Amino acid sequence: MLGFLGAIFTGLLAVLCDGVGDFDAVAYGGVRVQNGDHHCSGTVELSLHEKWETVCGDGWDLRAANVVCAELGCGVAESISHGAELDPDGGGAITLTSVHCSGHESSLIHCNFFFNRLSICSSQNNAAVKCSGTLMEPVLTVRSSHAVFSVGESVHFYCRIQPRNRISNVHLYKHGVDTPLVTQSADPTQIRVSLVLSDVETFQQGSYSCQYDIKGGSPPKLVRSPPSDPVNITVVDLLTPQHWYNTSSDSPAGSVIKGESFNITCSTPRQYPGASFQLRLVRSNGTVRQSLPAASRSVTFTFANAQSANEGYYYCLYRVQLGGRTFVSRESQPLPLAVKDPDPLLSPMVISWLVSGVTFVIAVVVIFTVAKVVCNKEKKPSELERETRTYVWTSRGLNPSPSTSGPQQTGSSSQIPVAHPLLVAAGNC
């Protein structure tokens, strides 16, 4: 029964409106909106046979309006109205009435409608739409005055958006990542939305942008804004440096010899431009610091002459200035270093050995000298011995002959030589 009545109503309406619409492709010249607050809002007008005419607002809904917005490239329909609200004098002649669209058509001419040739619809009731329009590019900023952060800190972004009635969400994207890192719902009245990136890590360093969505039309669909200009952030992670010392191989472990040179090397696994190493010496009477620029991942502090003032605990740390901020690593583990006096050249034991050796050498020399003197005396008689022997031989009537080895007798009787007392004394010497 209802179907029958509907058929009768459609037939009567077709008669009154001069039939169901079917545009000639040549006759249709496009669609536009006029008298709105921007180029994507206003009274809907169609170009038919090079003449702009309007659409009746009876039955006008978001589905039809969404088709108009899509055809214009103006996003989605945010709201619908009647032309009298925009143009009290009315627009052009109303050509179409009872427009029915599914919302998926590419053009209004593909929807169902009737021609209004009998002027049933008043010009004060023409259709109007407010489309989202070409969404403006948002602006992304960092809330802080710097864009350099330490690992574990939170980064607060602000995304400034175009005020819209149907803004749904605002997204924060990292360059090279398809899915948003942060998504925040937006109130229709907001023009700035906060996006927080918590507990940042080094892999989150890079370039970021934001976008926002407009939800509208029927059936509802999302239109996304273009991305904002990129904002770069740097994430600093200063690892604890390592350090060691080098000195003479003769030095005991953990010490250097007084007066000798030594050096301490500080090293870090990750390098940043403009960084420096600081070496801190903690000793009993205070703390001494010195710094060297970190042209590479390691730097060496050299000490040419080790003294007692160089004794203590050494610590290394890594410092870098980026984006107006100063970052300092944790200090390394303490490196204890003692300064030892050099060993004496002549120790008591060495002196004892030297004295014993010298005494032995002197004793050998004395013994050798005495023995030599004694030997010389035995081989060659002294002047006293010769005089004594000459005296004895003469007194005994003996004639010493230089050609013989002993004295010769001058008479027939034999004489026995008697040793002189001086000779005996010389022999005993």
TIVOMI-649175 format. One record per residue (C-alpha): residue number from 1; x, z, y. Coordinates in steps of 0.25 Angstrom, whole numbers, plus 2048, in hexadecimal, padded with zeros to 3 digits. Layout:
BEGIN
+-----+------+-----+-------+
: num : east :  up : north :
+-----+------+-----+-------+
: NUM :    X :   Z :     Y :
...
+-----+------+-----+-------+
This chain:
BEGIN
+-----+------+-----+-------+
: num : east :  up : north :
+-----+------+-----+-------+
:   1 :  800 : 800 :   800 :
:   2 :  80B : 804 :   80A :
:   3 :  813 : 7F7 :   806 :
:   4 :  807 : 7EF :   809 :
:   5 :  804 : 7F6 :   817 :
:   6 :  813 : 7F4 :   81A :
:   7 :  812 : 7E5 :   817 :
:   8 :  806 : 7E4 :   81F :
:   9 :  80D : 7EB :   82B :
:  10 :  819 : 7E2 :   82A :
:  11 :  811 : 7D6 :   82A :
:  12 :  809 : 7DA :   836 :
:  13 :  816 : 7DE :   83E :
:  14 :  81C : 7D1 :   83A :
:  15 :  810 : 7CA :   840 :
:  16 :  810 : 7D2 :   84D :
:  17 :  81F : 7D0 :   84E :
:  18 :  820 : 7C2 :   84A :
:  19 :  827 : 7C4 :   83D :
:  20 :  833 : 7CB :   836 :
:  21 :  840 : 7C8 :   83E :
:  22 :  84A : 7BE :   839 :
:  23 :  855 : 7BA :   842 :
:  24 :  85A : 7AD :   844 :
:  25 :  869 : 7AE :   843 :
:  26 :  86B : 7A4 :   84E :
:  27 :  861 : 7AC :   857 :
:  28 :  867 : 7BA :   855 :
:  29 :  873 : 7BC :   85F :
:  30 :  876 : 7CB :   85C :
:  31 :  873 : 7D9 :   860 :
:  32 :  877 : 7E2 :   86C :
:  33 :  873 : 7EF :   872 :
:  34 :  870 : 7F1 :   881 :
:  35 :  86F : 7FC :   88C :
:  36 :  875 : 807 :   884 :
:  37 :  880 : 811 :   888 :
:  38 :  88B : 808 :   881 :
:  39 :  88C : 7FB :   87B :
:  40 :  887 : 800 :   86D :
:  41 :  87A : 806 :   872 :
:  42 :  86D : 800 :   878 :
:  43 :  861 : 7F8 :   876 :
:  44 :  862 : 7EF :   86A :
:  45 :  861 : 7E0 :   86E :
:  46 :  862 : 7D3 :   865 :
:  47 :  866 : 7C5 :   869 :
:  48 :  85B : 7BB :   864 :
:  49 :  85C : 7AD :   869 :
:  50 :  867 : 7B1 :   873 :
:  51 :  85D : 7BC :   879 :
:  52 :  85E : 7CB :   878 :
:  53 :  852 : 7D2 :   873 :
:  54 :  850 : 7E0 :   86F :
:  55 :  84B : 7E8 :   862 :
:  56 :  83E : 7F0 :   861 :
:  57 :  841 : 7FF :   85F :
:  58 :  836 : 801 :   856 :
:  59 :  83C : 805 :   848 :
:  60 :  84A : 804 :   84E :
:  61 :  853 : 80E :   846 :
:  62 :  861 : 811 :   844 :
:  63 :  863 : 807 :   839 :
:  64 :  85F : 7FC :   842 :
:  65 :  868 : 802 :   84D :
:  66 :  874 : 803 :   843 :
:  67 :  873 : 7F4 :   840 :
:  68 :  873 : 7F1 :   84F :
:  69 :  87F : 7FA :   851 :
:  70 :  887 : 7F4 :   845 :
:  71 :  884 : 7E6 :   84A :
:  72 :  889 : 7EA :   858 :
:  73 :  896 : 7F0 :   852 :
:  74 :  891 : 7FD :   859 :
:  75 :  893 : 807 :   84D :
:  76 :  886 : 80E :   849 :
:  77 :  879 : 811 :   84F :
:  78 :  879 : 81F :   856 :
:  79 :  86B : 81F :   85B :
:  80 :  85F : 816 :   85E :
:  81 :  856 : 815 :   86A :
:  82 :  84C : 80C :   871 :
:  83 :  850 : 803 :   87C :
:  84 :  847 : 80A :   886 :
:  85 :  851 : 815 :   886 :
:  86 :  85C : 80C :   88A :
:  87 :  854 : 801 :   892 :
:  88 :  847 : 806 :   898 :
:  89 :  844 : 7F8 :   89D :
:  90 :  845 : 7F3 :   88E :
:  91 :  84E : 7E8 :   888 :
:  92 :  84B : 7DA :   884 :
:  93 :  840 : 7D5 :   87C :
:  94 :  83E : 7DC :   86F :
:  95 :  840 : 7D3 :   863 :
:  96 :  841 : 7DB :   857 :
:  97 :  839 : 7E7 :   852 :
:  98 :  838 : 7EF :   845 :
:  99 :  847 : 7ED :   842 :
: 100 :  84A : 7F4 :   835 :
: 101 :  859 : 7F4 :   830 :
: 102 :  860 : 7FB :   824 :
: 103 :  86C : 7FE :   82D :
: 104 :  875 : 7F5 :   825 :
: 105 :  872 : 7E8 :   82B :
: 106 :  87D : 7E1 :   833 :
: 107 :  874 : 7DC :   83E :
: 108 :  866 : 7DF :   843 :
: 109 :  861 : 7D2 :   83F :
: 110 :  862 : 7D5 :   831 :
: 111 :  858 : 7E1 :   832 :
: 112 :  849 : 7E0 :   830 :
: 113 :  841 : 7DE :   83D :
: 114 :  835 : 7D7 :   844 :
: 115 :  835 : 7CE :   850 :
: 116 :  82D : 7D4 :   85C :
: 117 :  828 : 7C8 :   861 :
: 118 :  81A : 7CE :   865 :
: 119 :  822 : 7D9 :   86D :
: 120 :  81C : 7E5 :   866 :
: 121 :  828 : 7ED :   869 :
: 122 :  82A : 7F1 :   877 :
: 123 :  837 : 7EE :   87F :
: 124 :  838 : 7FD :   882 :
: 125 :  839 : 800 :   873 :
: 126 :  845 : 7F7 :   870 :
: 127 :  850 : 7FC :   866 :
: 128 :  85D : 803 :   86B :
: 129 :  869 : 809 :   864 :
: 130 :  875 : 811 :   867 :
: 131 :  881 : 80D :   85E :
: 132 :  88D : 815 :   85C :
: 133 :  895 : 80A :   862 :
: 134 :  8A4 : 807 :   860 :
: 135 :  8A9 : 815 :   85E :
: 136 :  8B4 : 819 :   867 :
: 137 :  8C2 : 81C :   862 :
: 138 :  8C4 : 82B :   861 :
: 139 :  8D0 : 833 :   867 :
: 140 :  8D8 : 83C :   85E :
: 141 :  8E1 : 847 :   864 :
: 142 :  8E9 : 853 :   85F :
: 143 :  8E4 : 860 :   865 :
: 144 :  8F2 : 866 :   867 :
: 145 :  8FC : 861 :   871 :
: 146 :  905 : 85C :   866 :
: 147 :  904 : 853 :   85A :
: 148 :  90F : 85A :   851 :
: 149 :  90B : 865 :   847 :
: 150 :  911 : 86D :   83D :
: 151 :  90D : 86D :   82E :
: 152 :  901 : 876 :   82C :
: 153 :  8FC : 875 :   83A :
: 154 :  8EE : 86F :   83E :
: 155 :  8EC : 863 :   846 :
: 156 :  8E0 : 863 :   84F :
: 157 :  8DB : 855 :   853 :
: 158 :  8D0 : 851 :   85D :
: 159 :  8C8 : 844 :   85B :
: 160 :  8C1 : 840 :   868 :
: 161 :  8B5 : 837 :   864 :
: 162 :  8AA : 830 :   86B :
: 163 :  89D : 838 :   86D :
: 164 :  892 : 833 :   863 :
: 165 :  885 : 838 :   85E :
: 166 :  888 : 835 :   84F :
: 167 :  897 : 838 :   84E :
: 168 :  899 : 83E :   840 :
: 169 :  8A8 : 840 :   83D :
: 170 :  8B5 : 840 :   843 :
: 171 :  8C1 : 83D :   83A :
: 172 :  8D0 : 83F :   83B :
: 173 :  8D9 : 834 :   834 :
: 174 :  8E8 : 834 :   831 :
: 175 :  8EE : 826 :   831 :
: 176 :  8EF : 820 :   824 :
: 177 :  8E5 : 829 :   81D :
: 178 :  8D7 : 823 :   81B :
: 179 :  8CF : 830 :   81A :
: 180 :  8CE : 83A :   826 :
: 181 :  8D6 : 846 :   825 :
: 182 :  8CB : 84E :   82E :
: 183 :  8BD : 84B :   830 :
: 184 :  8B4 : 853 :   83A :
: 185 :  8A6 : 852 :   83D :
: 186 :  8A2 : 84F :   84C :
: 187 :  897 : 854 :   855 :
: 188 :  890 : 849 :   85D :
: 189 :  894 : 850 :   869 :
: 190 :  8A3 : 851 :   866 :
: 191 :  8AD : 848 :   86D :
: 192 :  8B9 : 84F :   867 :
: 193 :  8BA : 853 :   858 :
: 194 :  8C5 : 85C :   853 :
: 195 :  8CC : 858 :   846 :
: 196 :  8D6 : 862 :   840 :
: 197 :  8E1 : 85E :   836 :
: 198 :  8E5 : 86C :   830 :
: 199 :  8F2 : 870 :   829 :
: 200 :  8F9 : 863 :   82C :
: 201 :  904 : 85E :   822 :
: 202 :  910 : 855 :   825 :
: 203 :  908 : 849 :   81D :
: 204 :  8FD : 84A :   828 :
: 205 :  907 : 846 :   833 :
: 206 :  903 : 839 :   839 :
: 207 :  8F8 : 831 :   841 :
: 208 :  8EA : 836 :   842 :
: 209 :  8DD : 830 :   848 :
: 210 :  8CE : 833 :   849 :
: 211 :  8C1 : 82C :   847 :
: 212 :  8B2 : 830 :   848 :
: 213 :  8A6 : 82B :   841 :
: 214 :  898 : 827 :   847 :
: 215 :  88C : 828 :   83D :
: 216 :  880 : 821 :   841 :
: 217 :  876 : 816 :   83D :
: 218 :  86C : 815 :   832 :
: 219 :  870 : 816 :   827 :
: 220 :  87B : 81F :   82D :
: 221 :  889 : 819 :   82D :
: 222 :  896 : 81D :   833 :
: 223 :  89E : 816 :   83E :
: 224 :  8AD : 81B :   840 :
: 225 :  8B4 : 81A :   84D :
: 226 :  8C2 : 814 :   84E :
: 227 :  8CD : 81D :   84C :
: 228 :  8D4 : 824 :   858 :
: 229 :  8E2 : 822 :   85C :
: 230 :  8EC : 829 :   853 :
: 231 :  8F2 : 836 :   855 :
: 232 :  8FF : 83A :   84E :
: 233 :  903 : 848 :   84A :
: 234 :  910 : 84D :   844 :
: 235 :  911 : 858 :   839 :
: 236 :  91E : 85F :   839 :
: 237 :  922 : 867 :   82C :
: 238 :  930 : 86D :   82E :
: 239 :  936 : 872 :   821 :
: 240 :  93F : 87D :   820 :
: 241 :  94E : 878 :   821 :
: 242 :  959 : 87A :   817 :
: 243 :  967 : 87E :   81B :
: 244 :  975 : 881 :   815 :
: 245 :  983 : 883 :   819 :
: 246 :  991 : 87C :   816 :
: 247 :  99F : 883 :   818 :
: 248 :  9AC : 884 :   811 :
: 249 :  9AB : 884 :   801 :
: 250 :  9B4 : 891 :   801 :
: 251 :  9A9 : 899 :   808 :
: 252 :  9A1 : 8A2 :   800 :
: 253 :  992 : 89F :   7FE :
: 254 :  98A : 8A3 :   80B :
: 255 :  996 : 8A4 :   814 :
: 256 :  9A1 : 89C :   81C :
: 257 :  9AF : 89F :   81F :
: 258 :  9B2 : 8A4 :   82D :
: 259 :  9B8 : 899 :   835 :
: 260 :  9B3 : 88E :   82C :
: 261 :  9A9 : 884 :   830 :
: 262 :  99B : 883 :   829 :
: 263 :  98E : 87C :   82C :
: 264 :  97F : 87E :   829 :
: 265 :  975 : 873 :   826 :
: 266 :  966 : 873 :   829 :
: 267 :  95D : 869 :   822 :
: 268 :  94E : 866 :   822 :
: 269 :  947 : 85C :   819 :
: 270 :  93E : 856 :   824 :
: 271 :  943 : 851 :   831 :
: 272 :  93C : 850 :   83F :
: 273 :  941 : 849 :   84B :
: 274 :  947 : 851 :   856 :
: 275 :  949 : 85D :   84C :
: 276 :  955 : 867 :   84C :
: 277 :  95A : 872 :   843 :
: 278 :  95D : 880 :   847 :
: 279 :  967 : 889 :   840 :
: 280 :  965 : 898 :   842 :
: 281 :  96F : 8A2 :   83F :
: 282 :  96B : 8B1 :   83D :
: 283 :  976 : 8BB :   83E :
: 284 :  977 : 8CA :   840 :
: 285 :  978 : 8C9 :   84F :
: 286 :  96E : 8BE :   852 :
: 287 :  969 : 8B0 :   850 :
: 288 :  970 : 8A3 :   853 :
: 289 :  969 : 895 :   854 :
: 290 :  96E : 887 :   855 :
: 291 :  967 : 87A :   854 :
: 292 :  96B : 86B :   850 :
: 293 :  962 : 85F :   851 :
: 294 :  95D : 85A :   844 :
: 295 :  961 : 84B :   844 :
: 296 :  95F : 84B :   835 :
: 297 :  959 : 854 :   82A :
: 298 :  965 : 85D :   82A :
: 299 :  96F : 863 :   835 :
: 300 :  97C : 86A :   833 :
: 301 :  980 : 876 :   83C :
: 302 :  990 : 877 :   83C :
: 303 :  998 : 884 :   83F :
: 304 :  9A7 : 881 :   841 :
: 305 :  9AC : 88F :   840 :
: 306 :  9A5 : 89A :   838 :
: 307 :  9A5 : 8A7 :   83F :
: 308 :  99E : 8B4 :   83D :
: 309 :  993 : 8B0 :   847 :
: 310 :  98F : 8A5 :   83D :
: 311 :  98B : 8AF :   832 :
: 312 :  97C : 8B2 :   82F :
: 313 :  970 : 8AB :   82A :
: 314 :  96D : 89C :   82E :
: 315 :  95F : 896 :   82F :
: 316 :  95B : 887 :   831 :
: 317 :  94E : 882 :   837 :
: 318 :  949 : 875 :   83C :
: 319 :  942 : 873 :   849 :
: 320 :  93B : 866 :   84F :
: 321 :  933 : 863 :   85C :
: 322 :  928 : 859 :   85A :
: 323 :  91C : 856 :   863 :
: 324 :  920 : 862 :   86D :
: 325 :  920 : 86C :   862 :
: 326 :  92C : 873 :   85B :
: 327 :  92C : 875 :   84C :
: 328 :  935 : 87E :   845 :
: 329 :  937 : 87F :   836 :
: 330 :  939 : 88C :   82E :
: 331 :  947 : 891 :   82D :
: 332 :  94F : 88F :   821 :
: 333 :  954 : 89A :   818 :
: 334 :  95F : 8A2 :   81D :
: 335 :  96D : 89D :   81A :
: 336 :  977 : 8A9 :   81A :
: 337 :  985 : 8A6 :   81E :
: 338 :  991 : 8B0 :   81F :
: 339 :  99E : 8AE :   826 :
: 340 :  9AA : 8B2 :   81E :
: 341 :  9B8 : 8B5 :   822 :
: 342 :  9C3 : 8AC :   81C :
: 343 :  9CB : 8B2 :   811 :
: 344 :  9D9 : 8B8 :   816 :
: 345 :  9E6 : 8AF :   812 :
: 346 :  9EE : 8BB :   80C :
: 347 :  9E5 : 8C4 :   804 :
: 348 :  9EB : 8D1 :   7FF :
: 349 :  9EC : 8CB :   7F1 :
: 350 :  9F3 : 8BF :   7F6 :
: 351 :  9FD : 8C8 :   7FF :
: 352 :  A00 : 8D0 :   7F2 :
: 353 :  A03 : 8C3 :   7EA :
: 354 :  A0C : 8BE :   7F6 :
: 355 :  A13 : 8CB :   7F7 :
: 356 :  A16 : 8CC :   7E8 :
: 357 :  A1A : 8BD :   7E8 :
: 358 :  A24 : 8BF :   7F3 :
: 359 :  A2A : 8CC :   7ED :
: 360 :  A2C : 8C5 :   7E0 :
: 361 :  A33 : 8B9 :   7E7 :
: 362 :  A3C : 8C3 :   7EF :
: 363 :  A40 : 8CA :   7E2 :
: 364 :  A43 : 8BD :   7DB :
: 365 :  A4C : 8B9 :   7E7 :
: 366 :  A53 : 8C6 :   7E7 :
: 367 :  A56 : 8C6 :   7D8 :
: 368 :  A5B : 8B8 :   7D9 :
: 369 :  A64 : 8BB :   7E5 :
: 370 :  A6A : 8C7 :   7DE :
: 371 :  A6C : 8C0 :   7D1 :
: 372 :  A73 : 8B4 :   7D9 :
: 373 :  A7C : 8BE :   7E0 :
: 374 :  A80 : 8C5 :   7D3 :
: 375 :  A83 : 8B8 :   7CC :
: 376 :  A8C : 8B3 :   7D8 :
: 377 :  A94 : 8C0 :   7D7 :
: 378 :  A97 : 8BE :   7C8 :
: 379 :  A9C : 8B0 :   7CA :
: 380 :  AA5 : 8B2 :   7D6 :
: 381 :  AAE : 8BE :   7D7 :
: 382 :  AAF : 8C4 :   7E5 :
: 383 :  ABB : 8C5 :   7EE :
: 384 :  ABD : 8D4 :   7EA :
: 385 :  ABD : 8D0 :   7DC :
: 386 :  AC8 : 8C5 :   7DE :
: 387 :  AD1 : 8CF :   7E6 :
: 388 :  ACF : 8DA :   7DC :
: 389 :  AD3 : 8D1 :   7D0 :
: 390 :  ADF : 8CB :   7D8 :
: 391 :  AE4 : 8D9 :   7DB :
: 392 :  AE3 : 8DD :   7CC :
: 393 :  AEA : 8D1 :   7C7 :
: 394 :  AF5 : 8D3 :   7D1 :
: 395 :  AF7 : 8E2 :   7CE :
: 396 :  AF8 : 8DF :   7BF :
: 397 :  B02 : 8D4 :   7C1 :
: 398 :  AF9 : 8C9 :   7BE :
: 399 :  AF9 : 8BB :   7C4 :
: 400 :  AEC : 8B6 :   7C6 :
: 401 :  AEC : 8A7 :   7C5 :
: 402 :  AE2 : 89E :   7CC :
: 403 :  AE3 : 894 :   7C0 :
: 404 :  AE0 : 89E :   7B5 :
: 405 :  AD4 : 8A6 :   7B2 :
: 406 :  ADB : 8B3 :   7B2 :
: 407 :  AE8 : 8BB :   7B6 :
: 408 :  AF5 : 8B8 :   7B0 :
: 409 :  AFF : 8C2 :   7AC :
: 410 :  B0D : 8C2 :   7B3 :
: 411 :  B15 : 8CB :   7A8 :
: 412 :  B16 : 8CC :   79A :
: 413 :  B0E : 8D9 :   799 :
: 414 :  AFF : 8D8 :   799 :
: 415 :  AF7 : 8DF :   7A3 :
: 416 :  AE8 : 8E3 :   7A2 :
: 417 :  AE1 : 8E1 :   7B0 :
: 418 :  ADA : 8ED :   7B5 :
: 419 :  ACD : 8EB :   7BD :
: 420 :  ACD : 8F0 :   7CB :
: 421 :  AC3 : 8FA :   7CF :
: 422 :  ABE : 8F1 :   7DA :
: 423 :  ABC : 8E6 :   7D0 :
: 424 :  AB4 : 8EF :   7C7 :
: 425 :  AAB : 8F3 :   7D2 :
: 426 :  AA9 : 8E4 :   7D6 :
: 427 :  AA5 : 8E1 :   7C7 :
: 428 :  A9B : 8ED :   7C7 :
: 429 :  A94 : 8E8 :   7D4 :
+-----+------+-----+-------+
